[in-house]
Structure formats: structure tokens, C-alpha cells
């Protein structure tokens, strides 16, 4: 069996694809798996690191706001789209897959669309309750449409009846050992580890709030901070230094650009602070972690707010909207959970109850069905 996965842009598209591919590799060790992505986004690092073959195409997304500058970008995107279609056709002809699966991001567009024209079986997976532009278009041609939540079907016109699969989480994350992970990172036995991040690109509001939190609490030796700044948060270390946090001397503060070993870091954490993307929440639920969610207001249909509220209503997370986010408010929530470890544990247990742990299996079942 040969399967192509197309995913790119953000971890929200790439990580579920890696989880599904990992499950497929375990079930079918002889299966040949190829990922297609771009050379300049995070899939170029994450996919090879996971041990999968990887080929790239040059593609960009369309700019929706029509300014003179964006019109020029869109003309270039049209050219890249035409060129990428030819490149994809060559890759698919050479690899000869039985199934092509798109997990979102604009790289999925030409891959799945070209596969469909070549009469190769195709499938797509939509992570959010409000589908992206690419998947809205692909749903009309894909043989199988897989959804994380039923609500997404309301916004799609599908060739065939969609399948509800949930969102897969890599087995390495689910099975990681907390004690081993904490020892590997160097977290003291009785410290409360706070893992914070704002996504692969970095969220300015989250970064600014965490700079204030770390500066205010880094001397408390029963707290351990690991913060991922994202691509556009490289200023964070300098900001901390200006507030008197000398990272070279701080044993309980770790600052990274990106969390490559999420299985280790998430299993070691006691509290997670970050956005409310579907992929992140699935990982939080699968590992049973308490969290403080700060939904991004800059997403379609404000879907991160609704994602977060699903947990909040089940006492499975705390939420602070970005418009209300201050250092003091975030410190207040952290202090509440630090001082009430029973509550911290309860919130994590409630999150675990919401997890759908057989999502990768359901997706693999559908891929194998198409392959036959």
C-alpha cells in the first residue's frame, strides 16, 4: 500500500497528519508513506524528524484583502499554483499512490485536486468546526471527507457522506511517561511545571503576558517555566533580560522558539497555557492536562473561542480572552491552581474524559478502505 499525505503551514495541520501516518505505519509496516509539503514551513522540519519521506512543492496562499501589494502577490500565487500542479503530477506519477490524503493548509489544494483528476482515491481531514477555504473546495471532489466535529459538515458540500473521526494525537504524546520526561528536562520533583506557547509563529499577546509572569515568579523555586516564543517571538529573551531574568543563571526557566519534543514537554507539564486550536486541545485532552486557554481572536468564525468553551463548560480548562488578558489576571489563575493542587488535578481529569483516543484508528480504517 502506498499513501501520500499533504499537510503544511502550521502544527494544527501537520501534527494530526503525522499521528495518522504513524498509526498507519504501525498497522501496515510495509506501507510506503510519502509527505508533500513546502520547503519554507515547519513541515520541512517536522516530517523528516518523524522518519517519513518528504517532497516539496512551491505554493503560496491567496491574499483576501485586495491591496495593490496583495494583488501582485496573488498573481504570483496563480503562477505558483500552475507550476505546482505540474510538479505534483510528476511526484504522484513516480510514486503511484493508492490513496492521497489532505490534512489542510494550502499545500493540500493542488495535491488532492491533481490526485482526483488522475483518478487516485482521495480523502481530506478537517480539524476545525469551521472549515478552511482549501477543504471547502476539496470536499466537492474528495472520495472521503473526515471531520473532527459534526458541526463542520454544515459548512461543506461533500461528494460523499462525511465521516466523524475526531482529531488524532501522536501515540508518543499519549504514551509518554511523566516521571521520565521531567527527569529528562530537569524539572525538580515537587515543582509545578508550566508549559506555555502561542503557536508555531508565536502570539504577541501570549508572549508579552508570559514575559510578565516569568519575571514576577521566576524566583519561586516551586515553579518551572518552559515557554515557546514561536517564529516571531525571538525578542522574548531580550525582554526577559531587561526585566532582570538572566536566563543563563535561571535553572527553572527554559525559553525555546518551538517545542519539537511535545511528547516529552507535555507529559512533564502540570499546567499548559496557550491558544485553543483544535490540535492543541486534542493533545491537552489526551494527556489530561489542566490548561489556561487564550483563544486567538484572528481566526475564522472565532472558532478558537468555541473550542475553548467546550472545555470550560466541563470544568476542563480555564479561559482568558485576549481582550481581557493581563499579566495580573494570568498570575491570578496560575496562583489559584498552584495553591489548590486538587483543583489542578480535577481540571486535568475532566480534560482527559473529553479525549477521543481512537481517532487515528478511524482515519486509518478509512484510508485502508479507500486503498482496497
C-alpha positions in Angstrom: 0.0 0.0 0.0 1.2 3.5 -0.9 -0.2 6.6 0.7 0.6 10.3 0.2 -0.2 12.8 3.0 -0.4 16.5 2.1 -0.2 18.9 5.0 1.6 22.2 5.8 1.8 25.6 7.2 1.1 25.1 10.9 1.3 22.4 13.5 -2.5 22.2 13.5 -2.4 20.6 10.1 0.9 18.8 10.3 0.7 17.1 13.7 -2.6 15.3 13.1 -1.3 14.1 9.7 1.8 12.7 11.5 -0.4 11.0 14.0 -2.4 9.3 11.3 0.7 8.3 9.3 2.3 6.9 12.5 -0.7 4.8 13.2 -0.8 3.6 9.6 2.9 2.7 9.8 2.3 0.6 12.9 -0.6 -1.2 11.4 1.0 -1.7 8.0 4.8 -1.8 8.5 5.3 -2.4 4.7 3.2 0.6 3.7 5.1 3.2 1.7 4.3 6.7 3.0 5.2 10.0 1.4 4.5 13.5 2.6 4.2 16.5 0.3 4.7 20.0 1.8 6.7 23.2 1.3 10.3 23.8 1.9 9.9 27.0 3.9 7.3 26.0 6.5 7.6 23.8 9.6 6.6 20.6 7.8 10.1 20.6 6.2 11.5 20.1 9.7 8.8 18.0 11.5 8.1 15.4 8.8 11.7 14.2 8.2 12.2 14.3 12.0 9.3 11.8 12.3 11.0 9.5 9.8 8.8 10.0 6.8 9.9 10.6 3.2 9.2 14.2 2.2 9.0 16.0 -1.1 8.3 19.7 -1.6 6.4 21.9 -4.0 6.4 25.7 -4.3 3.0 27.1 -3.4 1.5 30.1 -1.6 -1.9 31.2 -0.3 -4.1 33.8 -1.8 -4.4 37.2 0.0 -8.0 38.0 0.7 -7.6 41.7 1.3 -7.1 43.2 -2.2 -4.5 45.9 -1.8 -2.1 46.7 -4.7 0.7 44.8 -2.9 -1.6 41.8 -2.3 -2.8 41.8 -5.9 0.8 41.4 -7.0 1.2 38.5 -4.5 -1.9 36.8 -5.8 -0.7 37.0 -9.4 2.5 35.2 -8.2 0.3 32.7 -6.4 -1.5 31.9 -9.6 1.8 31.2 -11.3 3.0 29.0 -8.5 -0.3 27.1 -8.5 0.1 26.3 -12.2 3.7 25.2 -11.7 2.9 23.2 -8.5 0.2 21.3 -10.3 2.8 20.0 -12.8 5.2 19.2 -10.0 2.6 17.3 -8.1 1.6 15.3 -11.2 5.2 14.2 -11.6 5.5 13.2 -7.9 2.3 11.2 -8.0 3.1 9.6 -11.3 6.5 8.5 -9.9 5.2 7.3 -6.5 1.9 5.8 -7.8 0.0 6.1 -4.5 -3.2 4.1 -3.8 -4.6 7.0 -1.7 -3.8 10.7 -1.3 -4.9 12.4 2.0 -5.0 16.1 2.6 -4.9 17.5 6.1 -5.3 21.1 5.3 -3.1 24.1 4.5 -2.9 25.5 1.0 -0.4 22.8 0.0 -3.3 20.3 0.2 -5.1 22.0 -2.6 -3.1 21.1 -5.7 -2.1 17.7 -4.3 -5.6 16.4 -3.6 -7.1 18.1 -6.7 -4.4 16.7 -9.0 -4.8 13.3 -7.5 -8.6 13.4 -8.1 -8.0 14.3 -11.7 -5.6 11.4 -12.0 -8.4 9.1 -10.6 -6.4 8.3 -7.5 -8.6 7.8 -4.4 -8.6 10.9 -2.2 -9.5 11.9 1.3 -9.3 15.1 3.4 -9.5 15.7 7.1 -10.8 19.0 8.6 -9.6 19.8 12.1 -11.9 22.7 13.0 -15.6 23.2 13.4 -15.4 25.9 10.7 -13.6 24.5 7.7 -10.8 26.3 5.9 -11.1 27.6 2.3 -9.0 24.8 0.9 -11.0 22.0 2.4 -14.3 23.7 1.4 -13.2 23.4 -2.2 -11.7 19.9 -1.9 -14.8 18.4 -0.2 -16.6 18.6 -3.5 -14.1 16.2 -5.2 -12.6 14.1 -2.4 -13.8 10.5 -2.1 -13.8 10.7 1.7 -14.3 13.7 3.9 -13.3 13.2 7.6 -14.3 15.7 10.2 -13.2 16.3 13.8 -16.7 17.5 14.8 -20.1 17.1 13.2 -20.7 20.9 13.1 -18.1 21.2 10.3 -20.5 19.4 7.9 -22.9 22.4 8.0 -20.3 24.4 6.1 -19.3 21.8 3.4 -20.8 20.5 0.2 -19.4 16.9 0.1 -19.2 14.4 -2.7 -20.0 11.6 -0.2 -21.4 11.5 3.3 -18.7 12.8 5.7 -17.2 10.6 8.5 -16.7 11.9 12.0 -13.3 10.8 13.2 -12.2 13.2 15.9 -8.6 14.5 15.8 -5.7 12.2 16.0 -2.9 12.6 18.6 0.5 11.0 18.1 0.9 7.9 20.2 4.2 9.2 21.5 2.3 12.0 23.2 -0.4 9.7 24.7 2.1 7.1 25.9 4.9 9.4 27.2 5.9 8.8 30.9 5.7 11.9 33.1 8.5 11.0 35.5 10.9 10.1 32.7 10.1 13.3 30.9 10.5 15.5 33.9 13.9 13.9 34.7 15.0 14.4 31.1 14.0 18.1 31.2 15.4 18.6 34.7 12.2 19.6 36.5 12.6 19.3 40.3 10.4 16.7 41.9 7.9 18.9 43.6 7.9 21.8 41.2 4.8 22.8 39.2 5.8 22.9 35.5 4.1 25.5 33.4 4.3 24.9 29.6 3.3 28.0 27.6 3.2 28.7 23.9 1.4 30.8 21.3 1.6 28.6 18.3 4.4 28.0 15.7 4.5 31.6 14.6 4.2 33.0 18.1 1.4 35.1 19.6 2.4 38.6 20.7 -0.2 38.8 23.4 0.8 35.4 24.9 4.5 36.2 24.7 4.0 39.6 26.4 1.9 38.1 29.2 4.4 35.3 29.8 7.3 37.7 29.9 5.5 39.4 32.8 4.5 36.2 34.5 8.0 34.7 34.3 9.6 38.0 35.6 7.2 38.0 38.5 7.5 34.4 39.5 10.9 33.1 38.3 12.4 33.3 41.8 9.8 30.9 43.2 11.7 27.6 43.2 8.5 25.5 43.2 7.6 26.7 39.7 9.3 25.6 36.5 8.7 27.5 33.3 9.1 26.3 29.7 7.9 28.9 27.1 7.9 28.6 23.3 8.1 32.0 21.7 7.3 31.0 18.1 9.0 32.3 15.0 8.1 35.9 15.6 8.9 35.9 19.3 12.7 36.0 19.1 12.6 39.2 21.1 11.4 37.4 24.3 14.8 36.5 25.8 15.9 40.2 25.5 12.6 41.3 27.1 13.2 39.0 30.0 16.8 40.1 30.4 15.5 43.7 30.6 13.2 42.7 33.4 16.0 41.1 35.4 15.6 37.5 34.3 19.1 36.3 33.4 18.4 33.1 31.5 21.9 31.8 31.7 21.6 31.7 35.5 17.9 30.6 35.8 17.6 26.9 36.2 13.8 26.9 36.3 13.2 28.9 33.1 13.6 27.4 29.6 12.9 29.5 26.6 12.7 27.9 23.1 11.5 29.1 19.7 9.4 25.9 19.2 8.6 22.7 21.0 9.9 19.9 18.8 9.6 17.2 21.6 6.0 17.9 22.5 5.6 14.3 23.8 8.3 15.0 26.4 7.3 18.6 27.3 3.5 18.0 27.5 3.8 14.8 29.6 6.1 16.7 32.1 3.8 19.7 32.4 1.3 20.3 35.2 -0.3 23.3 33.5 -0.5 24.4 29.9 -1.0 28.0 28.8 -1.7 28.7 25.1 -4.1 29.1 22.2 -7.2 26.9 21.6 -6.5 25.4 18.2 -8.2 22.0 17.7 -4.9 20.1 17.5 -3.6 21.6 20.8 -6.8 20.9 22.6 -6.8 17.3 21.4 -3.3 16.9 22.9 -4.3 18.6 26.1 -7.3 16.3 26.4 -5.4 13.1 25.5 -2.7 13.8 28.2 -5.2 15.0 30.8 -3.6 18.4 31.4 -5.1 21.4 33.1 -4.9 24.5 30.9 -5.4 28.2 30.7 -6.7 28.9 27.2 -6.2 32.2 25.4 -8.2 31.8 22.1 -6.9 33.7 19.1 -9.4 36.3 18.0 -7.9 36.3 14.5 -9.5 33.1 13.2 -12.5 32.3 11.0 -15.8 32.4 12.8 -14.0 32.9 16.1 -13.7 29.1 16.3 -11.0 29.0 18.9 -13.3 30.7 21.4 -15.9 28.0 20.8 -13.2 25.3 21.0 -12.1 26.6 24.4 -15.7 27.0 25.7 -16.3 23.3 25.1 -13.6 22.6 27.8 -14.6 25.5 30.1 -18.2 24.2 30.3 -16.9 20.9 31.5 -14.6 22.4 34.1 -11.7 21.0 31.9 -9.9 24.3 31.4 -9.8 28.0 32.4 -10.1 30.7 29.7 -9.0 34.3 29.4 -10.0 36.1 26.2 -7.2 38.0 24.6 -9.0 41.3 25.0 -9.0 40.7 28.8 -5.5 39.2 29.0 -3.2 41.0 31.5 -0.2 39.7 33.5 -2.1 40.1 36.8 -5.1 38.2 35.5 -2.9 35.3 34.3 -1.0 35.3 37.5 -4.3 35.1 39.5 -5.3 32.0 37.6 -1.8 30.4 38.0 -1.8 31.2 41.7 -5.2 29.7 42.2 -4.2 26.4 40.6 -0.8 26.4 42.2 -2.4 26.8 45.7 -5.1 24.2 45.0 -3.4 21.1 43.5 -6.6 19.1 44.0 -8.4 21.6 41.6 -5.5 21.4 39.2 -5.8 17.6 39.1 -9.6 17.7 38.7 -9.4 20.0 35.7 -6.9 17.7 34.1 -9.0 14.6 34.8 -12.0 16.4 33.2 -10.0 17.2 30.1 -9.0 13.6 29.8 -12.6 12.5 29.9 -13.2 14.6 26.7 -10.4 12.9 24.8 -11.2 10.8 21.7 -8.3 8.3 21.6 -9.2 6.1 18.7 -9.3 8.9 16.1 -6.1 7.8 14.3 -7.6 4.2 14.1 -10.8 5.5 12.5 -8.8 7.6 10.0 -6.6 4.6 9.1 -9.6 2.4 8.6 -11.0 4.9 6.1 -7.6 5.2 4.3 -7.3 1.4 4.1 -10.8 1.1 2.9 -10.1 3.5 0.0 -6.8 1.7 -0.8 -8.7 -1.6 -1.3 
